[in-house]
Structure formats: C-alpha cells, structure tokens
Amino acid sequence: MSVLFQTAINTGKLNSFRKLLNTSFKTCNCLCMRNSSDVNKRFVSFDEAVAQRRAEARRSFVVQVNSEASFNELYGYCSKYASINGVHHYKNSVGEHFMLVEFASEDNLKEVIRSCSVHQKDIDVMALQSPFVWFRAVNDKKGAIVPNATLSCINGTEEVDEDVLFEQLINCNSVSEQIQTLYDKTALNDLGVRLRYMVARQLETVFESMYANVAVRPFGSSVNGFGKMGCDLDLVLTNVVTDEMSDPSKRLIFQEKKCEGGRSPWQRHMELVAETLELRVPGATRVHRILHARVPIVKFAHYFTDMECDLCYNNVSGVYMSELLWMYGTLDPRVRPLTFVVRRWAQTVGLTNIHPGRWITNFPLTLMVLFFLQQKTKDGSILPSFKTLFQKAGKEDIRIAEENLNCTFLRDLNKLPAETYGQSDASLEALLLQFFEFYAQFDFEDKAISIIEGIPVRKPNNLALYIVNPLEQALNVSRNVSFEECERLKLEVRNAAWQLDAGYDREKSDDWGLVALLEKKAARSLKRLLKVGNSQRLVSVKDLFNEDEENEKNGKSKTKLTKKSDKDGNVKEVKETLSQIYGKNKEQKMKFKNSHIASEVYRIRRDKIV
C-alpha cells in the first residue's frame, strides 16, 4: 500500500524563498512569527518552513568533540574545505560534547565528507557514511587556525533549571510577562529543531540505500510549534512519488519486489527497518518493535542527541495535523504561550501523566485552548474555525492521507481574511483567566468541544469528555479520559480561576501570579514553613515530624505521653518534654512525613536558608 505524499518542492522555489527565510529561521520561535511590514507575504507556510529545515539538515553534520574548547581547532580544520554558516554546541546526558556545523551549501558538506572523512581500520565494522561523525585529536597542533568566529550557542540543549525559572517568574512585572517568559525559556529552541531534522536526515540517508522513493519526516510536537525542550521525536516513514517518477512518457519501469504472506507488507518492512536501526544506524539504541498496532511503530533512543524516537509508517495524517496546529500557532503570537502555560498547569496539578491511562493528554489540552480562542467576544475571535479554513481552501490545498482521509484546508494563511482572526487585543493575563472561567462554566455532560465549528456541539455518546478530532471527525481524542478525571478537570479549572483572580489584589510575593499556579503545593507550603522573615527557624515542628495528633489538638505541643513498663511489668504513662525526647534521640536521623519534604528540607539547609 502506498500513499502520495505531497512534498514536491523544486530547487527554483527553494532558492526564491532563501533570502526571505535566512533571517526568519535564526530561532525556533521565528517559525511562528509573521512579518507585519510585508503586506503581501505576512505568513510563511508550513511547507516552506519544513523545506528550510530540511535544507539546513542537508548541509549540516554533527561532530563529537572533546569539549567546547575544541571549537577553534574544528572550525579551522573544516573551513579549509568549505564555508561555514555557524556552529552550535551541546552536551548529551552523559556529558559528552557535540557540535552541529552548518555549511554554506550542500555541496560544501559533500566536499568536507569527501576530503576529510575516514574510517577506522582497526575496528571490525561495516562502515557507512553518516551525518554524525567524531573529531580525532592530534598531537601536533601547530597548524591550528584561530577562526574569526564564535560559537552560535554553548550547551544549547540544556533545559532551564526549575529554581532559576521560578526566580525569573517572580521577578517579572506582570502575569502576561510571566507567561511569555515561561514560553521563551521552555519552548523547543532552534538547536533542538535542527537536531530533530538531523536525526530524520540520518535515517533517510540510510534507508535511501534500500528504497528509491523513501522519505522520513518529523511530525508532532517537534515541528508543530508546541514542543518543549527535551520532547520526544515522532517520525513517519513514507513514500514520495514525484511527477518525474510517474511520468507516463517513460517506458522503462523498475522491477519491484512484491511481499507475500499473511501479514501486512509494511509490517515486514518495519521489521527490516528495526533491524537496520540496530545494525546500521550510529547512535540508535534500545530498539523496540510494536508491529501489530494499526500503525506499525518502532521505538528507539538516539544516543548522540538524547532523544526518544517513535518511527511509524504511513501516518501522513499526523503530519497534516502537525501542519494544522502549526498554522493556528502562527496566526496569533498569544496562542503558543497560552498553550504552554495551560499544559504546565495541568502537569502541576496532576491532570496529565507521562504514562498512558485514563488521564487527559497534551493534544486534547491544546485543542481546548484553540477552541477557547475561537469563541466570539465583543471584539471578535482570535482564531478562525477549521470550517473557515476548509471553505477557503483551493485546489492546491487538497490533501488525501491514508484510508482516503480528507485533510484539505487552506495552506496559505495570506489568503485568510483579516476579520476572521486576531480581532481581540486581550492580554495573555486576561486570556488565561478567561480560559479557566470559560471551562469552569462549560457543560461537559451534554456538549462536545469541536474546533471544526468553533462552538459547542452535542455529544454523540455518554463518554466523560468529548473533543472532536478535526481531521477524523468521527474520533474522540479524549475517549480515554475517565469520569473521575473529568470531574477533577472541572474542579481544577474552578480552583485555578479563583486562585488567579484572587491573586490580582495581592502584593507581589514569592508565589504571586503564575508561581502560585505552577509551583507544586508541597514545595510552596514548605517554603513558607521554613522561611519566615529573617528568623531562619522552623515555623512549626508538627508539620515536619510525626507527632501525637491528640496532644496537638489539646494544646500540649510541648509534651508527649509515652508508655513505659516498670520492673513488675506494669505499664504506666510518663510525661516527657520534647526537649527530653529529642535529647535522648540526638544521634537518630530526623524522620519526615514523606521523602519530598525531607529532600526540600535538606536542599534548603544546603542553601543556608536554615
């Protein structure tokens, strides 16, 4: 079974957009920005963005080096053979150093590969060319060239420390600034996107030796603009049939190997792909096969980039869904920051979970945010409905995915009427509060959430939560959510609305604004417990240690009743003071109610707060 994957972008078109895109893709955030000064071309299309990223990957390679100090030597060595656009440094989880080197053209990269790359003769392997290489050290460094250039970034894939992030949030001047800061500090950055396309390019290079018309495309959070640092990489392996390949005037046609047997042909092909990952792809580890699913999947980890990857076949609808989300995020600069803070809030209160189950996931939450932004206010809506995008589509926008799934919608946002989006100028702070208030009053029992119409629709069944998949309208993307979790969702949005609204009248403190929503309650309570003014003392012993609750209720916090046996075996009650008790147990390790409180106490002591 084969699918037409519409990716034909010829060289002429790519060159015509190169000048426009060279300045637009310096950071990942620029993928969603619009150039307001250009009236005729305000938006960059998803296909153009993907083409630019693929072009970057085709003229780049990743080099393992000793440290960031190897930059001068590596730059000087490679610049002898080709022009270099930039060098990005990062480290993996075990502390190994890598540099992504982007050359001026694909021919430059090929020249470097031909001139510089060698294989080790003393290791019994079947070598292959790959965009992942390593830089061998030499004893004689007299010829090293000191470049007139600097690293584009150092340790570019490092995630922001939580304590640093919350400190920055506390120092913001408004909740809107907090939301934007959270997005800027946690969103997938330029280097993260580049590395994901490098992994796709590596797999494509290996598989091209086996398949003449294969393509590997990233999709999901890696490309839809809603990915955070460290997110997993979703890849789709599919056929690419160009007009040149299917030209009816050509009479010589390649012979093909037909698969025989009871299993799906692409189940067997994915078995081969898994074997290839294990034997031929440098950096691919922990390969796990899930071949009997509706869409066969091969899961693996990529050691050089610290990514967990899912490779599937023929899931082209996932690519089109990524394109749709990317377009919605592009239409208004408030969409992605608002989505990020809602996802982070859901994670904090435990609505989402890293393990699959009865919980809501990030994809339905994203659709909930988009649906909220489609609601009409007195100023108008911020986002258009999917129905509007479908009605404005032309012949060039027709896309048919697997199983004849219609994925047609407007691809060129420059053709979208200005009155259909961005009419409200509400701040991020106001939108966040309105989001919680909207779903606090939403009728989840009778209504379904559908970005197709942009208005609540009647639920077709009695599932706890119904969120319509815009591309497969018969599917509920939240069908796994239980009634208990739906009730928790209702409760948490009400609590968040109350907490955020009540916080507007308070003065700034160490838990104002977003901090009160996003910081875990146990950590926030402990922070208050351990630090009061300059006293640097514990506020209440009873909240840290397991004391007798009855004595606390009776106000006897400084005494404790214990039972002792005398010589005759009679039990009698003995009243001891806390000082006596702790004096007897000086050398015993303090016992806390749970490990989280214990770790927080030790961390605060280490930081000299206590």
Secondary structure as GFF3:
##gff-version 3
##sequence-region A 1 610
A	DSSP	alpha_helix	11	22	.	.	.	ID=ss1
A	DSSP	three_ten_helix	28	32	.	.	.	ID=ss2
A	DSSP	alpha_helix	46	58	.	.	.	ID=ss3
A	DSSP	beta_strand	60	65	.	.	.	ID=ss4
A	DSSP	three_ten_helix	68	70	.	.	.	ID=ss5
A	DSSP	alpha_helix	71	78	.	.	.	ID=ss6
A	DSSP	beta_strand	84	91	.	.	.	ID=ss7
A	DSSP	beta_strand	97	103	.	.	.	ID=ss8
A	DSSP	alpha_helix	106	116	.	.	.	ID=ss9
A	DSSP	beta_strand	132	134	.	.	.	ID=ss10
A	DSSP	alpha_helix	162	170	.	.	.	ID=ss11
A	DSSP	alpha_helix	175	186	.	.	.	ID=ss12
A	DSSP	alpha_helix	190	207	.	.	.	ID=ss13
A	DSSP	beta_strand	214	219	.	.	.	ID=ss14
A	DSSP	three_ten_helix	220	222	.	.	.	ID=ss15
A	DSSP	beta_strand	233	239	.	.	.	ID=ss16
A	DSSP	alpha_helix	265	280	.	.	.	ID=ss17
A	DSSP	beta_strand	284	290	.	.	.	ID=ss18
A	DSSP	beta_strand	297	302	.	.	.	ID=ss19
A	DSSP	beta_strand	307	313	.	.	.	ID=ss20
A	DSSP	alpha_helix	316	331	.	.	.	ID=ss21
A	DSSP	alpha_helix	335	348	.	.	.	ID=ss22
A	DSSP	alpha_helix	362	373	.	.	.	ID=ss23
A	DSSP	alpha_helix	386	391	.	.	.	ID=ss24
A	DSSP	three_ten_helix	395	397	.	.	.	ID=ss25
A	DSSP	three_ten_helix	402	404	.	.	.	ID=ss26
A	DSSP	three_ten_helix	413	415	.	.	.	ID=ss27
A	DSSP	three_ten_helix	418	420	.	.	.	ID=ss28
A	DSSP	alpha_helix	428	440	.	.	.	ID=ss29
A	DSSP	beta_strand	447	448	.	.	.	ID=ss30
A	DSSP	beta_strand	457	458	.	.	.	ID=ss31
A	DSSP	alpha_helix	483	503	.	.	.	ID=ss32
A	DSSP	alpha_helix	514	518	.	.	.	ID=ss33
A	DSSP	alpha_helix	521	530	.	.	.	ID=ss34
A	DSSP	three_ten_helix	541	543	.	.	.	ID=ss35
A	DSSP	alpha_helix	549	553	.	.	.	ID=ss36
A	DSSP	beta_strand	559	565	.	.	.	ID=ss37
A	DSSP	beta_strand	571	577	.	.	.	ID=ss38
A	DSSP	alpha_helix	578	584	.	.	.	ID=ss39
A	DSSP	alpha_helix	595	606	.	.	.	ID=ss40
###
